Amino acid sequence: MKDTHVPTRIVSIGEINSASGQEFLGDQFHVTRTNEIIGQPSYERPVKGDHFTFLLVLAGTTCLKYNLLDYKLEPNDLFVIAPGIIHEYHTGIDGLIIGTGFTKTFYAESLIHKKDINVFEYLSSNTNPHFQLSAKEAGVLHDLMLMLKTNHANQEHAFQFDLMFHSFNLFMLELAAIIKRHRPDNGATSTRRMDLLNSFLKLLAVHFKVERSVQFYAEKIFITPKHLTKVVKEETGKSVGQLVNEMVIAEAKILLDTSSLTVGNVATELNFSNQFFFSKFFKKHSGLTPSQFRTNTSKTAR
């Protein structure tokens, strides 16, 4: 099995803060509304982050593809994005969303009652990242997000570190309470079929560059290829092969968005035998050649 080391472009908190004119928030934490992003860059292409983000929808509707599954986000919805998971917005961000993001390092240094907060245990399990909150729950979270932003920015306050420390713990406690109310068994009540689907998607996100057969994933989940094919088709309307191809294309777009990589580099990273076969595959599933995709991306960025 080939070991590759081509760097994938990952969106960092520092980039988000820079794009929203909030460099003062640093590279470990951000609170940003979508309408604060300077120049409103295109969100209509796959991306990964290096941090956890909690999205709270304030207005409008936004359609999101996360780990190959489609979600429709509406006002008061909360959505959790984990690091390294591919996601994209189908038509850009049509609504108004506020996002709070932080790294694992920030979390580890700022959390006081670790035994009482199961947020990260939840995030690492096979559960639904989409929460439909009440207006009251969403209002409380929104206020806490704004308080976090204010306290983190208030560098001259005599007790700024303590303010931020306790504000963050209040935020995490409220998140934990919401998760407990909406997922009382931490996902244990989800159906066996959804568990299998999520297990497959989790494995796919790790192994898709080198493993693309139904047999491989079925064996990992201890079911037959026929059963996996049936579950995936009935739960998503797509075949296992379609989802594998979507994952490869999404990763290819992220890699092609990295200007330092040649098309040949991308082909090698994705385990294609040569650039020709990769380009043929990419055009078949995206409608564009890799070069055309790069040209369109550069025009959008301007």
N, C-alpha and C positions, 0 to 999 in steps of 0.2 A: 504494500500500500504506500503510495507516494506521499511524502511529507513536503508540503510547500510552505514558503515563507513570504509570499507576496503580500505586501501591506494592503489591507482593505481600508478605504476611507471611512472613518467613523466620525459622526458628528459629536463634538464635545460640548460640554457646558460652556467652556470659554468662548467657543464660536457663537453659541446662542446669545450669550451676554454681549458679545461684540456686535452682533447683527442688530441687537435691540438698543444699542447705545448704553448698555449697563455694565461696562467693563468693571466697574467698582464692585460688582457682586462676585468677582473672581472666577475660578474654574472648577469649583466643587459644588456650587449651589446656584439655582436660578429660580425666579418666579417671573414669568413672562406671559403677556397676553399676545395673541396672534396679530393683533393690529399694531403692536409695538415693533414688529420686525421691520427694520428699515429696508425699503425697496420691495417688500413683499416677494421674496424669491419663490420660485415654483416649488410646490410641495408634491407635484404630480409625478414623482419618480421614487423608486425604492430608497430607503435610507436605514441606517442602524445608528443607535446611540451607544455611548459608553457608560450610561448611567440609568437610574430608574426615573421615570417621569409619571406624574399623576395629572391627567388631563381632566379638567372640569368644564363642561360645556355651559356657557353663559347665555348664548342665543343662537338661533339658526340650527341648521342640520348639516352634519358633515359625515360623509361615507368613508370609512377607513378599512383598508385591508391589513390585517395583522397576522403574521405567521400563516399566511395564505387563506385565512378565513375572513369573511366580509362582515363588517359591523356598521350599523347606522347610529350615529351619535346625535342625541337631541338634548335640549335644555335640561339641566340638572343631572345629566349622566356623568359618571366618573369612569375613566378608562385608565388602566395601568399598563405602562410600557416598560418592559424589562430590557436590560442591556443586551446588545447583540442580536435582538430579534428584528428581522426585516419587517418594515411597515411602510405603507404609502397611502396617500389620500387620492381617491378616484378622480375628483374634480377640483383639487385644491382644497383649501379650508374655507368653506362657504360661511360657516357660522363664526361666532366669537368664542374663543376658548382661552382659558388661563391654564398654564402648565406650571407645576412645581417639580423641579428635578434636582437630584442630588446623587453624588457618588457613594459607593459603599464605604469609602474612607470617611466621608463627611458624616454618614449615618453612624458608623462605629464610634467616632469621636464625640458625637453629640447626644447619643441616646443614653438615658439614665436607667430606666427600668427595662432592661433587655428581656428579662424573663416574662414580662407582661405584654410584649409586643410581638405578634406573630406575623407581621406584614411580610417579611422576607421569606419566612417559611411558606407562607401562602403563595408568594410569587414564584417560588421554585417548584411548586406542585402543579399537577395537571388540572387547572381550574379556569373558569371563565374570567377574563380580565375586565369584563363590562358590568358596571353596576348602575342600575336605574334608581337614583336617590329621590327622596322626597324634597320638596322645595326647602323645607326647614334644614334637612341634612346638608343640602348643597349650599345653603346660605351660611351655615356654620363653617364649612370647609373654605368657602370663598373668603370669609372674614379672617380666618386663620392664615390663609395664603398671603393676604395683603399685609397682615401683621408681621409675618415672617420677612417679607420684602422690606418693610419699613425698618424693622429692627436690624436686619442685616446691613442695610445701607447707612444706618446711623452710627458711623464710625467714631464720632466725637462724644458719644454718650459715655459717661463715667463707668457704666456697667453694661456696655454693649455686648460683651461676650456672654454675660449671664442672661441678658434679655433674649439673645438669640438661642441660647441653650434651652431655656425654659419654653420659649415660643415653639421651638422645633418639637420638643417633647409633647406639648399640648396638641400639636398637629398630628403627630404619630399616634397618640392615644385616641384621638377622634377617628383617625383612619382605622385603627384596630377595632374600635367599637362598631364602626360601620361594617367592616368585613365580618365581624362576629354576628351582627344582626342579619346581614344578607347571605352569608355563607356560614351558618351556625356549626356545621360539621366540617368546615374547611374543604368543602368540595365533595365530602363523602356521600352526599345525597345525589350527586350527578349520576346519570345512567351509565351502565357498563359500556354501552356503545360509545358515548362521549369520552369515557375514560380511554378506550382503545384508540379513538381518533386522536385525542390529545397526546397520547403516548407515541403514536406514529409521527405526529407533527414535531414533537420534541426531538425524537430520534432523527427525523429528516433534517432538522436545522443543524444537527451536528455532523451527519454523515453524507449529505447529499453530494458533496464534491467527488466522492469516490464510490459511493454505493447508490445505485439507482434501480435495483431490482425489487419487485414485490417480495420475493423469497427472503431477502436479507431482513427486511423490516418485520415481516411476519414471524420469522424465527426469533427475533429480538423480543417480540411481544408474546411469544409462546402461543401463537395461533396459526392456522393454516393460511396460505396465500389467498385461497378462495374466500375465506371468512373476512380477511382484512379488506380485500377488494370490495366485497359486498357492503361492509360497514362504511367504508370511505365513500362509496358511491351513494348510498342511501342518506348519509349525513351531510354530504357536501354537494351532491349532484355531479361530482367529478371523479375521474378514475385516479388510481394511485399514480399512474404515469403522468397524467395531467398536472397533478400537484408537484411531482418531482420536477417536471419541466418548468413550472412556474417559479419554483424555488431557484433553479439554475439561472433562469432569465433575470429574476430579481437581483441575484448576486452579481450576475454579469453586468447589469446596469450600474450597480454600485461601483464595481471595479473599473468600468469604462469611464466613470465620472472622476476617476483618479488620473490626473493628467500625466503623471510620471510613468504610467504603465502603457506598454504597447498592446495592440490587439493580440499579438503572440503571447505576451505575458499573461493576459487574461485567459486565453485558451489553455495555457499550461496550468494555471491555477485551478481551473475548473475541470482538469483531467481529460481534456479533449486531445486526441492523438496529434492534431495539427491545427493551424489557424484556419485552413480552408473548411474543415468540418465544423469548427466552432462558428464561423461566419455564416455558413449555410444553416446551421441550427438556429442561430440568433435571428436571422431574417425570417425563417419559417414561423417562429413563435412570436416575433415582435413586429414584423412587417417592415423592418429597417435593417440595413447592414450595420455592423458596429460603427463604421465611419460615419454613416448618416445619423446614427443616434448621437454620436459625439458632437456632430455639427449642430443638431437641433438643441442639444443641451447647452452648448456654448452660446447660442443665440438667445436662449431663454435667460441665461445668467446675466446677460448684458443689460 
